[in-house]
Amino acid sequence: MTASPLLPVLDVRPADDAGGAGDVFTGPNLPHWRPRLFGGQVLGQVAVAAGRTVPEDRDLHSLHAYFLRPGDPRVPVVFAVERLRDGRSFSARRVQAVQDGVPILSGIASFQTAAEGLEHHEPAPDVPGPEDLTSDYVLLDALDHPAARQLGRGRHVELRHVEPALYTDPDPERRAGQAVWFRLDAPLPGPDLLHRAALAYASDLSVLEPVLRRHGLAWAAPGMSVASLDHAMWWHRPARADEWVLYVQESPSASGARGLSTGRMYDRAGRLIATVAQEGMVRVP
């Protein structure tokens, strides 16, 4: 099977025109149905750019980022990495994602060598498996609209919602939580860093949906505006992004035209592999 189209996007490389500036990287953009970059793409690229500057025995364990400006899919993104610290066990990197000379995202990533220590995790909830659920590809293909096709197969990540999807219709139960299975729709070859970056990419696809679900909103609500403000992610255990991952999400609060969501990612064995938190702007007419 052909490798995931996300591979060349996430696998950022040294920028040819960096002028000897050092740790500067760039990569191509995926097309997007709106005239702005998908934030998850930039998150994943930031993770890889930072990881290119640390020893291979140090794994990405956390990333904290602020979305500063909408990105333009027509303009390449340049990732400038600053080496903040290299200790005996941890390395820290600051990354600025820049277009046309201005930052669109600023983040700090931390890496750690493998270590033994305390071990526990919150168990995965009992939900139907992905084989028992309808693919969002099927739901979006049925809409026969260019935006729906881009939202579906154009993301190269297959989602299967446990609760009813919110693309056209709101959730009548107004739940503040949901569970979503996801996986890349083609294999992702390469090191663990690329899979952690792909999990970051996928983490931004549905994380704000509990905010909409709680307030009886769907993505197609006329006049609604949603944008990610900041994003935090912690990786706890290795996992593959091209195998099914259960993403359990909830929204503890919405106020001031902002909504907060948190999420936990589990592999098929029920191991907690990552935790996510994101606040987004949600404006309704």
C-alpha positions in Angstrom: 0.0 0.0 0.0 1.2 3.5 -0.8 2.5 5.5 2.2 0.3 8.2 3.8 0.3 11.6 2.0 1.0 13.0 5.4 4.6 11.6 5.3 6.2 14.3 3.1 4.2 17.0 5.0 5.2 16.0 8.5 8.8 14.9 7.6 10.1 18.5 7.5 13.6 19.0 6.1 16.4 21.6 6.5 15.4 24.8 4.6 17.6 25.3 1.5 17.5 29.1 1.8 18.3 29.3 5.5 21.5 31.1 4.7 23.5 29.1 7.3 21.1 30.1 10.0 21.2 26.6 11.6 18.1 24.8 12.8 15.6 26.0 10.2 13.2 23.6 8.5 10.4 23.6 6.0 7.8 21.3 4.5 4.9 21.3 2.1 1.3 22.2 3.0 -1.8 20.0 2.6 -4.7 21.6 0.7 -7.4 22.8 3.0 -11.1 23.5 2.4 -10.8 26.9 4.0 -8.3 29.6 2.9 -6.2 28.9 6.0 -3.8 26.2 7.1 -5.1 23.4 9.3 -3.6 23.9 12.8 -2.9 20.2 13.3 -0.6 20.2 10.3 1.6 22.9 11.9 1.5 21.2 15.3 2.8 18.0 13.7 5.5 19.8 11.7 6.7 21.7 14.8 7.1 18.4 16.7 9.3 17.0 13.9 11.3 20.2 13.5 12.1 20.2 17.2 12.9 16.5 17.2 15.4 16.9 14.3 17.6 18.8 16.7 17.8 16.4 19.7 19.6 13.1 20.1 17.7 10.1 18.7 17.4 8.4 22.1 15.2 11.3 23.4 11.5 10.9 22.8 9.0 13.8 22.5 6.9 13.8 25.6 5.2 17.3 25.6 4.3 20.2 23.3 2.7 23.5 24.3 1.8 25.8 21.5 -0.1 29.1 20.7 -1.8 29.7 17.4 -1.0 33.3 16.7 -2.2 34.0 13.1 -4.1 32.0 10.4 -1.7 30.3 8.1 -1.9 30.5 4.3 -1.9 27.1 2.5 -0.3 28.8 -0.5 2.8 29.9 1.4 5.5 27.5 2.7 6.0 27.5 6.5 9.5 27.9 7.9 10.2 26.4 11.3 13.0 28.1 13.3 14.2 26.0 16.2 15.9 27.4 19.3 17.9 25.0 21.5 16.8 26.1 25.0 18.4 23.3 27.1 20.1 19.9 26.8 20.3 18.2 30.2 21.3 14.7 31.2 17.7 13.4 30.6 15.7 16.2 29.1 16.0 18.6 26.1 13.8 21.6 25.5 13.2 23.4 22.2 11.3 26.5 21.2 9.9 26.6 17.6 8.5 29.5 15.7 6.4 28.6 12.7 6.8 31.6 10.3 5.2 32.7 7.0 6.2 35.9 5.2 8.4 36.9 8.1 5.7 36.7 10.9 5.0 33.9 13.3 1.8 32.0 12.9 2.5 29.5 15.8 4.9 29.5 18.7 5.6 26.4 20.7 7.9 24.7 23.2 8.6 21.0 23.0 10.3 18.7 25.6 12.1 15.4 25.0 13.3 12.8 27.5 15.5 9.7 27.5 13.8 6.5 28.4 13.5 6.0 32.2 12.0 3.7 34.7 9.5 5.0 37.3 6.0 5.0 38.6 3.4 3.6 36.3 -0.4 4.0 36.1 -3.1 5.3 33.8 -6.8 6.0 33.7 -8.5 3.0 32.0 -10.2 3.3 28.6 -14.0 3.5 28.6 -16.1 0.7 27.3 -17.3 1.8 23.9 -18.0 0.1 20.5 -15.0 -0.7 18.4 -14.3 1.0 15.1 -15.6 -2.1 13.2 -19.0 -1.5 14.6 -19.2 2.2 13.6 -19.8 4.1 10.4 -16.8 5.8 8.9 -17.0 9.6 8.6 -15.8 9.1 5.1 -19.1 7.5 4.3 -21.0 10.3 6.0 -19.1 13.0 4.2 -19.1 11.3 0.8 -22.9 11.2 0.9 -23.0 15.0 1.1 -21.4 15.4 -2.4 -19.8 18.7 -1.6 -16.2 19.9 -2.2 -15.8 21.0 1.4 -17.2 17.7 2.7 -14.7 15.8 0.5 -11.8 17.8 1.8 -13.1 17.4 5.4 -13.2 13.7 4.8 -10.6 12.0 2.6 -8.6 15.2 2.1 -7.5 15.0 5.8 -6.0 11.5 5.2 -7.3 10.4 8.7 -10.3 8.2 9.0 -12.6 9.1 11.9 -15.5 7.0 13.3 -17.7 8.7 15.9 -19.2 6.7 18.7 -21.9 9.5 19.2 -23.6 11.0 16.1 -21.2 13.1 14.1 -21.8 16.9 14.1 -21.1 17.8 10.4 -24.7 18.8 9.6 -26.9 18.1 12.6 -26.4 18.9 16.3 -26.5 16.3 19.0 -30.1 16.4 20.5 -28.7 15.1 23.8 -26.3 18.1 24.2 -23.6 15.9 25.7 -20.3 17.6 26.8 -18.3 14.6 25.8 -17.7 12.2 23.0 -15.5 9.3 21.8 -13.9 9.1 18.3 -11.8 6.3 16.8 -9.2 7.5 14.3 -6.3 6.2 12.2 -4.3 7.4 9.2 -5.9 5.9 6.1 -2.5 4.7 4.8 0.7 3.4 6.4 3.1 5.8 7.9 6.7 4.5 7.6 9.4 6.1 9.7 10.5 6.5 13.3 8.4 7.0 16.5 8.8 10.8 16.2 6.7 10.8 13.0 3.9 8.8 14.6 3.9 11.2 17.6 3.7 14.1 15.2 0.8 12.4 13.3 -1.0 12.0 16.6 -0.6 15.7 17.1 -2.0 16.3 13.6 -5.0 14.1 14.4 -5.5 15.6 17.8 -6.8 18.8 16.3 -9.4 17.3 14.0 -12.3 16.9 16.5 -11.1 18.1 19.9 -13.4 21.1 20.1 -16.5 19.1 19.1 -17.6 18.6 22.7 -18.0 22.3 23.1 -20.3 22.4 20.0 -22.1 19.2 21.1 -22.9 20.7 24.6 -24.5 23.8 23.1 -26.5 22.1 20.3 -24.3 23.2 17.5 -23.1 21.5 14.3 -20.2 22.4 12.1 -22.7 23.6 9.4 -24.3 26.2 11.8 -24.7 29.4 9.8 -22.4 32.2 10.8 -20.5 30.2 13.4 -16.7 30.9 13.7 -14.3 28.4 15.3 -10.5 28.8 15.7 -7.9 27.1 17.8 -6.2 29.4 20.3 -3.7 27.1 22.1 -2.9 23.5 22.3 -1.1 21.2 24.8 -0.2 17.6 24.3 1.6 15.0 26.4 2.8 11.6 25.0 2.9 8.9 27.6 3.7 5.7 25.6 4.7 4.8 22.1 1.9 4.1 19.6 1.3 4.0 15.8 -1.0 6.6 14.2 -1.8 4.3 11.3 -3.5 1.9 13.7 -6.8 2.6 15.5 -6.7 5.0 18.4 -9.6 5.8 20.7 -9.9 9.6 21.4 -12.1 10.3 24.4 -12.9 14.0 24.7 -14.9 16.3 27.0 -15.5 20.0 27.5 -15.3 21.2 31.2 -16.1 24.9 30.4 -17.1 27.5 27.8 -17.1 31.2 28.6 -16.0 34.5 27.0 -16.5 33.1 23.4 -13.9 30.5 24.3 -14.4 26.7 24.8 -12.0 24.3 26.5 -11.7 20.7 25.6 -9.5 17.9 27.0 -8.9 14.5 25.4 -7.3 11.1 26.2 -5.9 8.8 23.5 -5.9 5.0 23.9 -4.5 2.3 21.7 -6.4 -0.9 20.9 -4.9 -2.6 24.0 -6.4 0.1 26.2 -3.1 1.8 27.1 -3.3 5.6 27.6 -0.9 6.9 24.9 -1.5 10.7 25.0 -3.4 13.5 26.7 -4.5 16.7 25.0 -6.0 20.0 26.0 -7.1 22.8 23.7 -8.9 26.1 24.0 -10.7 27.5 21.0 -12.6 30.6 20.0 -16.2 29.8 19.3 -18.4 32.7 18.1 -22.0 32.2 17.2 -24.4 34.8 15.7 
